[in-house]
Amino acid sequence: MSPFEREAVFLDLLEEAIKNNLTHGKLLRKIRKELLGFSQERYASLAGISRRTLSDVEQDKESITLTTLNRVFKPLGLRLGLLPRQTHMMQELLTNLTQHGEPNDHS
Protein backbone atom coordinates (compact mmCIF):
# COMPACT_ATOMS: atom_id res chain seq x y z
CA MET A 1 0.00 0.00 0.00
CA SER A 2 1.40 3.40 -0.95
CA PRO A 3 1.66 6.20 1.62
CA PHE A 4 -1.24 7.98 -0.11
CA GLU A 5 -3.42 4.88 0.00
CA ARG A 6 -2.50 4.33 3.66
CA GLU A 7 -3.45 7.93 4.48
CA ALA A 8 -6.78 7.57 2.67
CA VAL A 9 -7.61 4.39 4.60
CA PHE A 10 -6.53 6.08 7.85
CA LEU A 11 -8.85 9.03 7.18
CA ASP A 12 -11.72 6.71 6.23
CA LEU A 13 -11.28 4.83 9.52
CA LEU A 14 -11.24 8.09 11.48
CA GLU A 15 -14.40 9.18 9.73
CA GLU A 16 -16.09 5.90 10.70
CA ALA A 17 -15.03 6.44 14.31
CA ILE A 18 -16.35 10.01 14.31
CA LYS A 19 -19.66 8.74 12.92
CA ASN A 20 -19.73 6.21 15.79
CA ASN A 21 -19.49 3.27 13.40
CA LEU A 22 -16.22 2.16 15.01
CA THR A 23 -15.34 2.12 18.69
CA HIS A 24 -11.96 3.43 19.84
CA GLY A 25 -10.80 -0.13 20.36
CA LYS A 26 -11.89 -1.35 16.93
CA LEU A 27 -10.33 1.73 15.32
CA LEU A 28 -7.02 1.11 17.04
CA ARG A 29 -7.02 -2.59 16.17
CA LYS A 30 -7.72 -1.89 12.48
CA ILE A 31 -4.98 0.73 12.29
CA ARG A 32 -2.49 -1.45 14.18
CA LYS A 33 -3.14 -4.61 12.16
CA GLU A 34 -4.27 -3.45 8.73
CA LEU A 35 -2.27 -0.27 8.22
CA LEU A 36 0.82 -0.81 10.34
CA GLY A 37 1.00 -4.60 10.40
CA PHE A 38 2.17 -4.44 14.02
CA SER A 39 1.71 -7.13 16.64
CA GLN A 40 0.20 -6.14 19.95
CA GLU A 41 3.61 -6.50 21.57
CA ARG A 42 5.28 -4.16 19.09
CA TYR A 43 2.57 -1.49 19.26
CA ALA A 44 2.32 -1.68 23.06
CA SER A 45 6.07 -1.11 23.29
CA LEU A 46 5.78 1.88 20.95
CA ALA A 47 2.97 3.36 23.06
CA GLY A 48 4.72 2.64 26.37
CA ILE A 49 2.01 0.36 27.74
CA SER A 50 1.69 -3.34 28.44
CA ARG A 51 0.35 -5.76 25.84
CA ARG A 52 -2.48 -6.57 28.24
CA THR A 53 -3.49 -2.91 28.47
CA LEU A 54 -3.46 -2.66 24.67
CA SER A 55 -5.63 -5.77 24.50
CA ASP A 56 -8.07 -4.21 26.98
CA VAL A 57 -8.24 -1.02 24.88
CA GLU A 58 -8.86 -2.99 21.68
CA GLN A 59 -11.63 -4.92 23.45
CA ASP A 60 -13.21 -1.63 24.62
CA LYS A 61 -13.02 -2.56 28.30
CA GLU A 62 -14.83 0.01 30.42
CA SER A 63 -12.00 0.42 32.92
CA ILE A 64 -9.66 2.17 30.45
CA THR A 65 -8.85 5.75 31.45
CA LEU A 66 -8.72 8.77 29.17
CA THR A 67 -5.01 9.07 29.96
CA THR A 68 -4.40 5.52 28.75
CA LEU A 69 -6.45 6.08 25.59
CA ASN A 70 -4.47 9.21 24.78
CA ARG A 71 -1.21 7.36 25.39
CA VAL A 72 -2.33 4.57 23.03
CA PHE A 73 -3.32 6.95 20.23
CA LYS A 74 -0.38 9.37 20.60
CA PRO A 75 1.98 7.37 18.29
CA LEU A 76 -0.66 7.81 15.57
CA GLY A 77 -0.77 11.58 16.04
CA LEU A 78 -4.24 11.36 17.57
CA ARG A 79 -5.81 12.41 20.82
CA LEU A 80 -9.30 11.99 22.17
CA GLY A 81 -11.52 15.02 22.42
CA LEU A 82 -15.03 16.30 22.59
CA LEU A 83 -17.05 16.46 19.41
CA PRO A 84 -20.62 17.62 18.96
CA ARG A 85 -23.17 14.89 18.30
CA GLN A 86 -25.35 17.03 16.07
CA THR A 87 -24.28 16.78 12.43
CA HIS A 88 -24.79 20.46 11.67
CA MET A 89 -22.64 21.47 14.63
CA MET A 90 -19.91 19.01 13.60
CA GLN A 91 -19.95 20.40 10.05
CA GLU A 92 -19.72 23.98 11.33
CA LEU A 93 -16.84 23.07 13.64
CA LEU A 94 -14.91 21.36 10.83
CA THR A 95 -15.60 24.28 8.49
CA ASN A 96 -14.33 26.74 11.09
CA LEU A 97 -11.20 24.69 11.72
CA THR A 98 -10.54 24.43 8.00
CA GLN A 99 -11.04 28.14 7.38
CA HIS A 100 -9.08 29.38 10.37
CA GLY A 101 -6.62 26.57 10.80
CA GLU A 102 -6.09 24.72 14.04
CA PRO A 103 -3.29 26.15 16.21
CA ASN A 104 -0.25 23.92 16.60
CA ASP A 105 -0.30 21.83 19.74
CA HIS A 106 3.05 20.54 20.83
CA SER A 107 1.84 18.73 23.92
Number of C-alpha atoms within 10 A of each C-alpha: 8 7 8 9 11 15 13 12 16 18 12 12 19 19 13 14 16 16 12 11 13 16 17 19 19 17 17 22 21 16 19 18 13 13 15 12 12 14 13 19 15 13 20 19 13 13 19 14 15 14 17 12 17 25 16 15 23 19 15 14 12 8 8 13 11 12 10 16 19 16 19 22 15 14 13 13 7 13 14 13 7 5 10 12 11 8 10 10 12 14 12 12 14 14 12 12 12 10 9 9 10 10 7 6 5 4 3
